[in-house]
Amino acid sequence: MKYKERYINENLTSLDELLHSLENDTINTKFTPDNCSTDVDNENKTELSALELMEDGTVGITNYYICFFLLCFYVLVVNIMLINLLIAIFSNTYADSKAKSGIIYKTQRASVIVEFQERPWLPNPLSLIYFVCVVPFKILKQCCELDRRRGGSFKKDHPKNSDNSHATKLRRAQLIEAECMVLMRKREDEKKDGMKFIEQQNKKIAASVDRIAEELKNITLKQWKDNLFPSGKRPANAFGTAVSQAMQAHNYKPATPHKYSLTPDAYANYGITRVTLPAECVDWDVSLDFYDPVEFTDENCNTDEAIYPDKIKFNDDNEKVNRISYYKPYKVDSGDPLNPRGRTGLKGRGVFPRWGPNHYAVTVVTRWYRAGTGKQVHNKTRPVMEVLLLKQADRTDDYLHLPSVHIDTEDPHKIQNKLFLRNMCYNTSQKKGEYDSFNKLQELFKNSGTTELDKAFKNKTTLYRGYFDDIHNTDNAWMEVDVINVHFEPPLADKPLEKGPLIAEASWQKLDSKVNLRNAEAWLVKRACQALKAYNPYSGESLQ
């Protein structure tokens, strides 16, 4: 520290002057044993430290910061950039190896096959026998090859001699390359198929979004129209804010909504179109203040039914007309019976003869399908059966139908089913409307005696009794059915059909595939197949 004090006290201007002064002192100093003592505590000892000389200098401080900056830069480059670069190189190498793994595997596999094909088939030291036996064949092969090159005729152009080792290896290499190319193309095709699947899913999502947007647009337009008209001046058939009101009733979950009774074009022949209803608006418990659909009644269906239902007693059986539902008691609003399954988008009686429930006796007549040999035909270990279907003359559609007749009263003995089959399928004498009167039917039944048809009906099976989801159902008139299955056995099953005057066609339809029935009636045929354990072409389908 004394040199520092000296540097300050003598007002030296630079480090060179300080060193020059120290050099003079060293020259003038005489060294003796006394002043050359090794005692470090001696204050008169000559002490020279470069760190002490430079600690207050500008050059030392500058070099210190430069070194610190370079050290930080080195640590940054080595620990961050170079390590990340090394990781990237490893990743790229791994990706390349994985991409070429298939080709490497094929090449190594081919080399192993070639090696095992060319090596002796005897183990050492017995392989010596193999080489002793092979040498003559090799010599003979070389001679044949030499003779062929010279133009000789010894086994000329023999196919085995035309292949040499070089051509064989070349062909194997080409096969390996072709197999590798096929593998690469297969992977590319899989990638393209994945992209096509994603594109198809995107198109489906886009179509769903467009459909939802269109529905929201229609809902908004309907609400806007409702706001334009006051409630007293609202035009007929206005749907109102039905959808928004149904959305408010989100806690309600209908038990069994309509499926086919909401068909819009069921009355297209009459120029009538139903009001389209969302599923949330079907139930009567959902409040729709402006629900006012078209009202339609075909007066030609029944002339003895009242035009307006306000004076009819519903949910009652007066022994003439049974208006008790097979399904459950239904509501009556201002004299109008209400469909127990909910709204249908159409008021009135439609094409039905009665207000409220219209009861129909439906008969599913079946027999086993027998080929020309007379033996039953099976499909998937189950017997195939035939069903009797009709095409009525007063219907304009192309569908076939099950034998059914409208009934007004309970018929526990199924008299009307039997007489309908007898009159319509076997062309016995009858007049239109003869089977409408239950008293006449009972009288005909008593006088008919015991026939094969009566015996078949004794083994009848009840398939279903309740509400029938028909396309012609309306808010105030609907179809209910009492369905039985009657199975015919020979000789009744072999009796030829003769269509009645009200029937355009009567035929047996084989049930080895689907027949031309509406889904609601196909559901009844499906139940008959299940009851008889026959082959069911409608298996796995939800038809109801």
SVG drawing of the C-alpha trace seen along z (x, -y; Angstrom):
<svg xmlns="http://www.w3.org/2000/svg" viewBox="-128 -16 153 102">
<polyline fill="none" stroke="black" stroke-width="0.4" points="0.0,0.0 3.0,-2.3 3.5,-2.5 0.0,-3.7 0.6,-6.4 3.8,-7.4 2.0,-7.5 -0.5,-10.0 1.9,-12.0 4.5,-12.7 1.8,-13.6 3.0,-11.0 0.9,-11.3 1.4,-7.8 2.4,-4.3 5.7,-4.7 6.8,-7.5 6.0,-5.3 8.0,-2.4 10.9,-4.8 10.9,-6.1 11.0,-2.6 13.8,-1.7 15.9,-4.6 15.3,-3.5 16.3,0.0 19.6,-1.1 20.4,-3.4 19.5,-0.7 22.3,1.4 21.3,4.9 22.6,6.2 21.6,9.1 19.6,6.8 17.4,5.4 17.1,8.8 15.2,10.3 12.3,12.7 10.0,11.2 6.8,10.4 5.8,8.0 8.7,5.7 7.3,2.4 10.6,1.5 10.5,4.6 10.2,4.1 6.8,5.5 5.6,5.4 2.1,6.7 0.7,6.3 -2.9,6.5 -2.3,3.7 -0.6,1.7 -3.5,2.1 -6.5,2.1 -7.1,-1.6 -6.0,-1.7 -8.4,-2.2 -6.9,0.6 -7.5,3.3 -11.1,2.4 -11.8,2.5 -10.2,5.9 -12.1,7.3 -15.5,6.4 -14.4,7.7 -13.5,11.0 -16.8,11.3 -18.8,10.5 -16.9,13.1 -17.4,15.7 -21.2,15.1 -21.4,15.3 -19.5,18.6 -21.8,20.1 -24.8,18.9 -23.6,20.4 -22.4,23.7 -25.3,24.5 -28.2,23.3 -27.5,23.0 -25.0,25.9 -27.1,28.3 -30.3,27.5 -28.5,27.9 -27.2,31.3 -30.8,32.4 -32.0,31.3 -29.4,33.3 -30.3,36.4 -34.0,35.9 -33.3,35.6 -31.1,38.7 -33.9,40.6 -36.5,39.5 -34.4,40.6 -33.7,43.9 -37.3,44.5 -38.3,43.6 -35.7,46.0 -36.4,48.7 -38.7,50.6 -36.1,50.6 -33.3,51.6 -35.4,54.4 -36.2,55.7 -32.5,55.5 -31.3,57.4 -34.0,60.0 -33.1,60.5 -29.4,60.8 -30.2,63.5 -32.3,65.4 -29.6,65.3 -27.0,66.3 -29.0,69.3 -29.8,70.3 -26.2,70.4 -24.6,71.9 -24.1,75.7 -27.0,77.6 -24.6,79.9 -23.0,78.7 -19.2,78.6 -17.2,80.8 -19.7,82.7 -19.9,79.7 -16.7,81.1 -18.9,83.8 -21.2,81.1 -18.3,79.3 -17.0,82.6 -20.4,83.3 -20.9,79.8 -17.5,79.3 -18.4,81.7 -21.6,79.8 -19.8,76.5 -17.3,77.7 -20.0,79.1 -21.9,75.8 -18.8,73.8 -18.2,76.1 -21.7,75.7 -21.4,71.9 -18.1,71.9 -19.6,74.1 -22.7,71.9 -20.4,68.8 -18.4,70.5 -21.6,71.4 -21.7,75.1 -24.8,77.1 -24.2,78.8 -27.4,77.9 -27.7,74.7 -30.2,72.2 -31.1,74.3 -33.0,72.1 -31.0,73.2 -27.7,72.4 -28.9,68.9 -28.8,67.6 -25.4,66.7 -24.7,65.5 -24.6,61.8 -28.0,61.9 -29.5,63.7 -28.3,61.1 -29.4,58.3 -32.9,59.8 -33.1,60.2 -32.0,56.7 -34.7,55.5 -37.3,57.6 -36.2,56.0 -36.3,52.6 -39.8,53.2 -41.0,54.5 -39.7,51.4 -41.4,49.1 -44.7,50.9 -44.3,50.4 -43.6,46.7 -46.5,46.3 -48.8,48.1 -47.8,45.7 -48.4,42.7 -51.9,44.1 -52.7,44.5 -51.8,40.9 -54.0,39.8 -56.9,41.9 -56.5,40.2 -56.7,36.8 -59.8,37.9 -61.5,39.1 -60.7,35.7 -62.1,33.9 -65.3,35.9 -65.7,35.2 -65.2,31.5 -67.9,31.6 -70.3,33.3 -69.7,30.8 -70.1,27.9 -73.4,29.3 -74.6,29.7 -73.6,26.1 -75.4,24.9 -78.6,26.9 -78.6,25.5 -78.1,22.0 -81.0,22.4 -83.2,23.7 -82.3,20.7 -83.0,18.4 -86.5,20.0 -87.2,19.7 -86.2,16.0 -88.4,15.3 -91.4,17.0 -90.9,15.0 -90.6,11.8 -93.9,12.6 -95.6,13.2 -94.5,9.8 -96.0,8.1 -99.6,9.4 -101.5,8.9 -103.1,12.0 -106.6,11.1 -105.6,10.5 -103.3,13.4 -103.9,15.3 -104.9,19.0 -102.2,21.7 -99.7,19.3 -97.2,21.2 -96.3,18.4 -93.5,18.7 -93.9,22.4 -90.3,23.2 -89.2,20.6 -92.0,21.6 -91.0,25.3 -87.4,24.3 -88.6,22.7 -90.2,26.1 -86.7,27.8 -87.4,29.7 -90.2,31.7 -89.2,35.0 -92.0,36.6 -92.3,40.3 -93.2,41.7 -93.2,39.0 -94.7,39.5 -92.6,40.8 -94.8,41.4 -97.9,39.3 -95.8,36.2 -95.4,37.1 -95.9,33.8 -97.2,35.2 -99.6,37.9 -102.6,35.9 -100.8,34.6 -103.6,36.1 -106.1,33.8 -103.8,30.7 -103.2,30.6 -99.8,30.2 -99.2,30.6 -97.6,27.9 -94.0,28.9 -93.4,29.5 -90.2,29.9 -90.0,32.8 -90.1,30.4 -93.5,29.1 -95.4,32.4 -96.6,32.9 -99.9,31.2 -98.3,30.1 -96.0,27.7 -97.9,24.4 -98.3,23.1 -100.6,20.1 -100.7,19.7 -100.9,23.4 -103.7,23.4 -103.0,26.0 -105.2,26.8 -108.4,28.7 -109.4,31.5 -112.2,34.1 -113.1,36.4 -116.9,36.6 -117.0,39.6 -115.4,41.9 -118.4,42.2 -121.8,40.5 -123.3,41.5 -120.6,39.8 -121.3,36.3 -119.7,33.4 -118.6,31.8 -117.5,33.9 -118.8,31.5 -121.9,33.7 -120.0,37.0 -119.2,38.7 -115.5,39.8 -113.6,42.3 -116.9,44.3 -118.4,47.4 -122.1,47.0 -122.3,50.6 -122.6,49.1 -119.3,47.3 -116.4,48.0 -114.5,44.8 -112.2,46.1 -108.6,46.0 -106.5,49.2 -103.5,47.0 -104.6,44.7 -107.4,42.2 -107.1,39.2 -107.9,35.5 -110.9,33.6 -110.5,29.9 -113.6,27.9 -115.3,31.1 -112.4,32.1 -110.6,35.3 -106.8,34.9 -104.4,37.5 -102.8,39.2 -99.3,39.1 -99.5,35.3 -99.8,32.9 -99.6,34.0 -99.8,30.7 -103.3,31.4 -106.7,31.0 -110.0,32.7 -110.9,36.3 -108.8,36.9 -109.7,40.0 -110.9,41.9 -114.6,42.8 -114.7,41.8 -113.6,39.0 -111.1,40.0 -109.8,43.6 -110.5,45.6 -110.2,49.3 -108.9,51.7 -108.7,55.5 -105.5,56.5 -104.6,60.1 -101.1,61.1 -101.7,64.4 -98.5,66.5 -97.5,69.9 -94.2,71.6 -92.5,71.1 -92.0,74.4 -90.1,74.9 -91.2,77.1 -90.1,80.2 -92.6,79.3 -89.9,78.9 -89.5,75.9 -86.8,73.4 -84.4,72.1 -82.3,69.0 -79.5,68.7 -80.8,71.8 -84.3,70.2 -87.3,71.2 -88.6,68.7 -92.3,67.9 -94.8,66.1 -97.2,63.4 -100.6,62.6 -100.7,59.0 -103.4,57.1 -103.6,54.1 -107.0,52.4 -108.8,51.0 -109.6,47.7 -106.0,46.8 -103.8,45.1 -100.4,45.8 -98.1,48.6 -97.7,50.1 -99.1,53.5 -101.1,53.8 -102.0,56.3 -105.6,57.5 -107.4,55.0 -111.0,54.0 -112.5,51.2 -114.5,52.2 -116.7,50.2 -117.2,52.6 -115.2,55.2 -114.8,58.5 -113.3,61.1 -113.9,64.0 -112.3,62.2 -115.4,62.8 -114.7,59.7 -111.1,60.8 -112.3,64.2 -115.2,62.8 -112.9,60.2 -110.4,62.8 -113.1,65.1 -114.8,62.4 -111.7,60.5 -109.2,63.3 -111.3,66.3 -114.1,64.3 -117.1,65.7 -120.4,63.9 -120.7,60.6 -121.8,57.1 -120.0,53.9 -120.7,52.9 -122.0,56.4 -119.2,56.8 -119.8,53.4 -122.7,54.5 -121.7,56.6 -125.1,58.3 -125.0,59.4 -121.5,60.7 -122.6,62.8 -125.4,64.2 -123.1,65.1 -120.7,66.6 -123.3,68.9 -124.5,70.1 -121.1,70.6 -120.3,73.8 -116.9,75.1 -114.4,74.6 -110.7,74.8 -110.5,71.1 -112.2,71.3 -109.8,74.0 -106.8,71.9 -108.2,68.9 -108.4,71.1 -104.5,71.0 -104.3,67.3 -101.6,65.3 -102.0,61.6 -99.1,59.6 -100.0,56.0 -102.9,54.0 -102.6,50.2 -101.8,47.0 -100.7,47.3 -98.4,44.6 -100.1,44.3 -99.3,41.5 -102.9,40.4 -103.3,39.7 -104.5,36.3 -104.9,34.2 -108.5,35.4 -108.6,38.8 -106.1,41.6 -105.7,45.3 -105.5,48.0 -105.1,51.7 -105.7,55.1 -103.2,57.3 -103.3,61.1 -101.2,63.7 -102.9,66.7 -100.6,69.3 -102.0,71.5 -100.9,75.1 -101.8,77.4 -104.4,77.9 -105.6,74.4 -102.1,73.0 -102.2,74.5 -105.7,73.1 -105.5,70.6 -106.4,67.0 -109.3,65.3 -109.4,61.6 -112.7,60.1 -114.4,57.1 -112.9,54.5 -109.4,55.9 -107.1,55.2 -104.5,57.8 -104.1,60.6 -100.8,62.5 -98.4,64.4 -95.1,62.5 -92.0,64.4 -90.1,63.0 -86.6,63.9 -86.1,60.1 -88.0,56.9 -91.4,56.5 -93.1,53.3 -94.7,52.3 -94.9,49.1 -92.5,49.1 -95.4,49.1 -96.9,52.3 -93.4,53.8 -93.0,53.5 -96.0,55.8 -94.5,58.4 -91.3,58.2 -93.2,59.1 -94.8,62.0 -91.3,63.3 -90.1,63.0 -93.2,64.9 -92.8,67.8 -89.0,67.8 -88.7,67.4 -86.2,65.7 -86.6,61.9 -85.5,59.6 -86.2,56.6 -83.8,57.7 -81.9,54.8 -84.1,52.1 -86.1,49.7 -89.4,49.4 -91.6,48.0"/>
</svg>
